[in-house]
Amino acid sequence: MIDKSVSTLRDAIAGIHDGATIMIGGFGPAGQPTYLIDALIEQG
């Protein structure tokens, strides 16, 4: 099996560029990946 784990959030979002479409599932604020969203906003 290929290991696709990453060490940091920055590494995880490195391949996501401005203008990309991201689908996020979840039910209300409890299911939202807030760290991911914040990191994407910070990245630009």
Residue frames as a rotation matrix with the C-alpha (Angstrom) as fourth column:
MET 1
0.584 0.812 0.000 0.00
0.812 -0.584 0.000 0.00
0.000 0.000 -1.000 0.00
ILE 2
-0.224 -0.623 0.749 1.23
0.553 -0.714 -0.429 3.52
0.803 0.318 0.504 -0.77
ASP 3
-0.096 0.106 -0.990 1.72
0.949 -0.290 -0.123 5.70
-0.300 -0.951 -0.073 2.31
LYS 4
-0.104 0.143 0.984 0.14
0.607 -0.774 0.177 9.09
0.788 0.616 -0.007 1.64
SER 5
0.666 0.320 -0.674 0.39
0.744 -0.353 0.567 10.46
-0.056 -0.879 -0.473 5.16
VAL 6
0.153 -0.578 0.802 1.94
0.280 -0.753 -0.596 13.89
0.948 0.315 0.047 5.72
SER 7
-0.459 -0.472 -0.753 3.61
0.833 0.065 -0.549 15.45
0.308 -0.879 0.363 8.73
THR 8
-0.790 0.118 -0.601 2.07
0.228 -0.854 -0.468 18.92
-0.569 -0.507 0.648 8.66
LEU 9
0.309 0.950 -0.039 -1.08
0.470 -0.188 -0.862 20.65
-0.827 0.248 -0.505 7.55
ARG 10
0.245 -0.312 -0.918 1.03
-0.639 -0.764 0.089 22.82
-0.729 0.565 -0.387 5.23
ASP 11
-0.829 -0.557 0.050 2.31
-0.368 0.611 0.701 19.67
-0.421 0.562 -0.712 3.49
ALA 12
-0.440 0.745 0.502 -1.26
0.584 0.662 -0.470 18.39
-0.682 0.086 -0.726 3.16
ILE 13
0.607 0.764 -0.221 -2.47
0.370 -0.517 -0.772 21.49
-0.704 0.387 -0.596 1.32
ALA 14
-0.289 -0.850 -0.441 0.67
-0.080 -0.438 0.896 22.16
-0.954 0.294 0.059 -0.73
GLY 15
-0.875 -0.085 0.477 -0.90
0.423 0.345 0.838 20.79
-0.236 0.935 -0.266 -3.93
ILE 16
0.182 0.981 0.068 -4.13
0.958 -0.162 -0.235 22.79
-0.219 0.108 -0.970 -3.59
HIS 17
-0.800 -0.567 0.200 -3.84
0.601 -0.748 0.282 25.97
-0.011 0.345 0.938 -5.62
ASP 18
-0.614 0.548 -0.568 -5.86
-0.199 -0.804 -0.560 29.20
-0.764 -0.231 0.603 -5.75
GLY 19
-0.324 0.605 -0.728 -9.08
-0.946 -0.203 0.253 28.64
0.005 0.770 0.638 -7.68
ALA 20
-0.892 -0.016 -0.451 -9.37
-0.061 0.994 0.086 24.95
0.447 0.105 -0.888 -6.79
THR 21
0.128 0.973 0.194 -12.79
-0.711 -0.046 0.701 23.60
0.691 -0.228 0.686 -5.86
ILE 22
-0.914 -0.406 -0.004 -12.88
-0.256 0.584 -0.770 21.88
0.316 -0.703 -0.638 -2.47
MET 23
0.154 0.966 -0.209 -15.81
-0.284 0.246 0.927 19.74
0.946 -0.084 0.313 -1.32
ILE 24
-0.877 -0.405 0.257 -16.20
-0.325 0.107 -0.940 19.57
0.353 -0.908 -0.226 2.44
GLY 25
-0.029 0.873 -0.487 -18.73
0.215 0.482 0.850 17.34
0.976 -0.080 -0.202 4.13
GLY 26
-0.911 -0.248 -0.329 -19.99
0.351 -0.048 -0.935 17.59
0.216 -0.968 0.131 7.66
PHE 27
0.141 0.990 -0.028 -23.00
0.765 -0.091 0.637 18.57
0.628 -0.111 -0.770 9.67
GLY 28
0.950 0.263 0.169 -22.82
0.130 -0.824 0.551 22.12
0.284 -0.502 -0.817 10.96
PRO 29
0.482 -0.802 0.352 -19.81
-0.782 -0.575 -0.240 23.52
0.395 -0.160 -0.905 12.77
ALA 30
0.468 -0.294 0.833 -19.14
-0.579 0.610 0.541 20.23
-0.668 -0.735 0.116 14.57
GLY 31
0.612 -0.177 0.771 -18.28
0.472 0.864 -0.177 18.49
-0.635 0.472 0.612 11.30
GLN 32
0.967 -0.238 0.092 -16.31
-0.069 -0.590 -0.805 21.27
0.246 0.772 -0.586 9.63
PRO 33
0.376 -0.909 -0.180 -12.53
0.925 0.378 0.024 20.90
0.047 -0.176 0.983 9.28
THR 34
0.974 0.146 -0.175 -11.76
0.169 -0.977 0.126 24.39
-0.152 -0.152 -0.977 10.61
TYR 35
0.208 -0.967 -0.148 -7.97
-0.017 -0.155 0.988 23.95
-0.978 -0.203 -0.049 10.60
LEU 36
-0.309 -0.261 0.914 -8.10
0.842 0.372 0.391 22.94
-0.442 0.891 0.105 6.93
ILE 37
0.586 0.618 0.523 -10.30
0.784 -0.595 -0.177 25.90
0.202 0.514 -0.833 5.99
ASP 38
0.870 -0.298 -0.393 -8.11
-0.033 -0.831 0.556 28.36
-0.492 -0.470 -0.732 7.92
ALA 39
-0.094 -0.972 0.217 -4.94
0.226 0.192 0.955 26.98
-0.969 0.139 0.202 6.32
LEU 40
-0.113 0.123 0.986 -6.41
0.985 0.143 0.095 27.26
-0.130 0.982 -0.137 2.82
ILE 41
0.886 0.444 0.136 -7.46
0.453 -0.891 -0.038 30.87
0.105 0.095 -0.990 3.45
GLU 42
0.603 -0.732 -0.317 -4.00
-0.124 -0.479 0.869 31.69
-0.788 -0.485 -0.380 4.81
GLN 43
-0.226 -0.711 0.666 -2.33
0.584 0.448 0.677 30.04
-0.779 0.542 0.314 1.80
GLY 44
-0.312 0.175 -0.934 -4.38
-0.470 -0.883 -0.009 32.17
-0.826 0.436 0.358 -0.60
